[in-house]
Amino acid sequence: MQDIIEALTLAIGLVLSGDPDLREIVVLSLRVSLSATAAACLVGLPVGALLAVSRFPGRGAAIVVINALMGLPPVVVGLLVYIHFSRSGPLGFLGLLYTPTAMIVAQTILITPIVAALSRQVLEDLHAEYAEQFRSFCLNRRQTVQALIWDARYALLTVGLAGFGRAVAEVGAVIIVGGNIDHLTRVMTTAIALETSKGDLPLALALGIVLLVLALGVNAGVQMLRQTATRSAHV
């Protein structure tokens, strides 16, 4: 018990002092996860909007597939990205394996279905509420989507935060395609796994503290956005 208390004390010291190694890992984690979240939103939000306002053959099957992809096993995604970016793979000539870019690609694949499915549900519910008004205004599909996205902006921001929370906590896919290389592809989750196995509990705990703070921050942000959306709806 004494060893654990000592390790926790050292971990807090690392966080408060801004340890360079700790800071480097945290910055890379944020860069990779924020980039993946932005890419997932660029793809997922239009897909979700299309499924929300359009009616076409196979729409039901597409929704089922996207919902199913929300549960993609991270290690499977990592394996598929690894195969494509490996030297003998179809994209091996790009030389992206064991780089932050490969990690961003893996995280983007993981969270795009989450963004698409959640945004589809948000926009479809809103579209059902405003459908009569949209028809009375004779809005085309593009104008309808723009109006829905603007009105649901706070809810969609919570969707983006949910995607970021999923990305920053990912370990399986990024360790396969990133290799957990020191000063290059080592992020918080992979570093925690490595340092724990090495017995370096202070650094592992310090990274765990930062990760928990980020998780709490994301949840607090979601709650604040929901409250803002509720207040806006009553204005």
C-alpha positions in Angstrom: 0.0 0.0 0.0 2.9 2.3 0.8 4.4 1.8 -2.6 1.1 2.7 -4.3 0.8 5.9 -2.3 4.3 6.8 -3.1 3.7 6.1 -6.8 0.6 8.2 -6.8 2.4 11.1 -5.1 5.1 10.9 -7.8 2.5 10.8 -10.5 0.8 13.9 -9.2 4.2 15.6 -9.1 4.8 14.7 -12.8 1.4 16.2 -13.8 1.9 19.4 -11.8 5.5 19.9 -12.9 4.6 19.4 -16.6 7.1 16.6 -17.1 8.5 16.8 -20.7 7.9 13.1 -21.5 4.4 13.3 -20.1 3.6 16.5 -22.0 4.9 15.0 -25.3 2.7 11.9 -25.0 -0.4 14.0 -24.0 0.1 16.4 -26.9 0.5 13.6 -29.5 -2.6 11.9 -28.1 -4.6 15.1 -28.4 -3.3 15.8 -31.9 -4.1 12.3 -33.2 -7.6 12.1 -31.5 -8.7 15.6 -32.5 -7.6 15.1 -36.1 -9.5 11.8 -36.2 -12.6 13.4 -34.7 -12.5 16.2 -37.2 -12.1 13.8 -40.1 -14.9 11.5 -38.8 -17.2 14.5 -38.5 -16.5 15.6 -42.0 -17.5 12.2 -43.3 -20.0 11.1 -40.6 -22.2 14.2 -40.4 -23.1 14.4 -44.1 -23.8 10.6 -44.1 -26.0 11.0 -41.0 -27.8 14.0 -42.6 -28.4 12.1 -45.8 -29.9 9.1 -44.0 -32.0 11.4 -41.9 -33.8 13.4 -44.7 -33.6 11.0 -47.6 -35.8 8.0 -48.5 -34.2 5.5 -50.9 -34.1 1.8 -51.5 -31.8 0.2 -49.1 -31.9 3.0 -46.5 -33.0 0.6 -43.8 -30.1 -1.7 -44.5 -27.7 1.2 -44.6 -28.9 2.3 -41.1 -28.5 -1.2 -39.8 -25.0 -1.5 -41.1 -23.9 1.9 -39.7 -25.4 1.0 -36.3 -23.6 -2.3 -36.4 -20.3 -0.6 -37.3 -20.5 1.4 -34.0 -19.4 -1.8 -32.3 -16.4 -2.4 -34.6 -13.6 -4.3 -32.6 -10.6 -1.9 -32.4 -8.1 -4.7 -33.0 -9.9 -5.7 -36.2 -9.8 -2.2 -37.5 -6.1 -2.0 -36.5 -5.4 -5.2 -38.3 -7.2 -4.1 -41.5 -5.3 -0.7 -41.5 -2.1 -2.6 -40.9 -2.7 -4.9 -43.8 -3.3 -2.0 -46.1 -0.4 0.1 -45.0 2.2 -2.7 -44.6 5.0 -2.9 -47.1 3.2 -5.7 -49.1 -0.2 -4.0 -48.8 -2.0 -1.9 -51.5 -1.0 1.3 -49.7 2.4 0.3 -48.6 4.1 2.6 -51.0 2.9 5.6 -48.9 5.1 4.5 -46.0 2.5 5.4 -43.4 2.7 2.4 -41.1 4.0 3.2 -37.6 3.2 6.9 -38.0 0.7 9.2 -36.4 -1.1 9.4 -39.7 -1.9 5.6 -39.6 -3.2 6.1 -36.1 -5.4 8.9 -37.2 -6.8 6.7 -40.1 -7.5 3.9 -37.7 -9.3 6.1 -35.2 -11.3 7.8 -38.0 -12.5 4.4 -39.2 -13.6 3.6 -35.6 -15.5 6.7 -34.8 -17.0 7.7 -38.1 -19.9 5.1 -37.7 -20.5 6.5 -34.2 -20.8 10.1 -35.5 -22.9 9.0 -38.5 -25.3 6.9 -36.4 -25.8 9.5 -33.6 -26.1 12.4 -36.0 -28.6 10.5 -38.1 -30.8 9.9 -35.0 -30.6 13.5 -33.9 -31.4 15.0 -37.3 -34.1 12.5 -38.1 -36.0 13.3 -34.9 -35.7 17.0 -35.7 -36.7 16.5 -39.3 -39.9 14.7 -38.2 -40.7 17.6 -35.9 -40.2 20.3 -38.6 -41.2 18.3 -41.7 -44.5 20.3 -42.2 -42.7 23.6 -41.9 -40.0 22.6 -44.4 -42.7 21.6 -46.9 -44.6 24.9 -46.4 -41.4 26.8 -47.1 -40.7 24.7 -50.2 -37.1 24.0 -49.0 -34.9 21.7 -51.1 -32.9 18.9 -49.6 -29.7 21.0 -49.2 -31.6 23.9 -47.5 -33.4 21.4 -45.3 -30.1 19.8 -44.2 -28.5 23.2 -43.5 -31.5 24.2 -41.4 -31.4 21.0 -39.5 -27.7 21.1 -38.8 -27.9 24.7 -37.6 -30.8 24.0 -35.3 -29.2 20.8 -33.9 -25.7 22.4 -33.6 -25.4 21.8 -29.9 -26.6 18.2 -30.1 -24.2 17.6 -32.9 -21.3 19.1 -30.9 -22.1 16.5 -28.2 -21.9 13.9 -31.0 -18.4 15.2 -31.8 -17.4 15.1 -28.2 -18.6 11.5 -27.9 -16.5 10.6 -30.9 -13.4 12.4 -29.4 -14.0 10.5 -26.1 -14.0 7.2 -27.9 -10.9 8.1 -29.9 -8.7 9.4 -27.0 -9.4 6.2 -25.0 -8.5 3.9 -27.9 -5.6 1.4 -27.5 -6.1 -1.7 -29.6 -6.0 -0.2 -33.1 -3.4 2.5 -32.4 -0.9 0.1 -30.9 -1.1 -2.2 -33.9 -0.7 0.5 -36.6 1.4 2.9 -34.5 3.8 0.4 -32.8 4.0 2.4 -29.6 7.3 3.9 -30.7 8.9 6.3 -28.1 8.8 10.0 -29.2 6.9 9.1 -32.4 3.7 7.1 -31.9 3.4 6.7 -28.1 0.0 8.0 -26.9 -1.5 7.9 -23.5 -3.3 4.6 -23.7 -0.4 2.7 -25.2 2.1 4.4 -22.8 -0.1 3.4 -19.8 -0.1 -0.3 -21.0 3.7 -0.2 -21.5 4.7 1.6 -18.4 2.5 -0.6 -16.2 4.1 -3.7 -17.7 7.6 -2.2 -17.0 6.6 -1.4 -13.5 6.9 2.4 -13.9 3.7 3.1 -12.0 4.3 6.9 -11.5 4.3 7.7 -15.2 1.4 5.2 -15.9 -0.6 6.8 -13.1 0.2 10.3 -14.2 -1.0 9.5 -17.7 -4.1 7.8 -16.2 -4.8 11.0 -14.2 -4.6 13.1 -17.4 -6.9 10.7 -19.3 -9.4 10.7 -16.5 -9.4 14.5 -16.4 -10.0 14.5 -20.2 -12.9 12.0 -19.8 -14.4 14.2 -17.1 -13.9 17.3 -19.3 -15.7 15.7 -22.2 -18.6 14.6 -20.1 -18.8 18.0 -18.5 -18.8 19.6 -22.0 -21.5 17.3 -23.2 -23.7 18.2 -20.2 -23.1 21.9 -20.7 -24.0 21.7 -24.3 -27.2 19.8 -23.5 -28.2 22.5 -21.0 -27.4 25.2 -23.5 -29.5 23.4 -26.1 -32.4 23.0 -23.7 -32.3 26.7 -22.8 -32.1 27.7 -26.5 -35.2 25.5 -27.2 -37.2 27.3 -24.6 -36.2 30.8 -25.8 
